[in-house]
Amino acid sequence: MTALAARDWSGALEAFREPGSRTEAVVAVRLLTGRGIALKELGRLPESAAAFDAAASGARGIGWSSRRPYASTSAEGLPNVFRTGARPSP
């Protein structure tokens, strides 16, 4: 069980280490997002906000914030990509 699933916020913070200068961009965004969640749950709000800001900046840097969502939401509330198995077009 992962630290996040177990709601072990200290363990999650340890697992989501601060990305280094050589960390691949996608991995860095994911690490920073996980840190932001763990820090928020630990009540360390200024640090959490900084981690989320850094994750958002990294996401913009790799073009994630400029992409449209993969698929529209179906009437059942599930994205069509999950319901049909379809893959998004670039």
Rosetta blueprint (number, residue, H / E / L):
1 M L
2 T L
3 A L
4 L L
5 A L
6 A L
7 R L
8 D L
9 W H
10 S H
11 G H
12 A H
13 L H
14 E H
15 A H
16 F L
17 R L
18 E L
19 P L
20 G L
21 S L
22 R L
23 T L
24 E L
25 A H
26 V H
27 V H
28 A H
29 V H
30 R H
31 L H
32 L H
33 T H
34 G H
35 R H
36 G H
37 I H
38 A H
39 L H
40 K H
41 E H
42 L L
43 G L
44 R L
45 L H
46 P H
47 E H
48 S H
49 A H
50 A H
51 A H
52 F H
53 D H
54 A H
55 A H
56 A H
57 S H
58 G H
59 A H
60 R H
61 G H
62 I L
63 G L
64 W H
65 S H
66 S H
67 R L
68 R L
69 P L
70 Y L
71 A L
72 S L
73 T E
74 S L
75 A L
76 E L
77 G L
78 L L
79 P E
80 N H
81 V H
82 F H
83 R H
84 T H
85 G L
86 A L
87 R L
88 P L
89 S L
90 P L
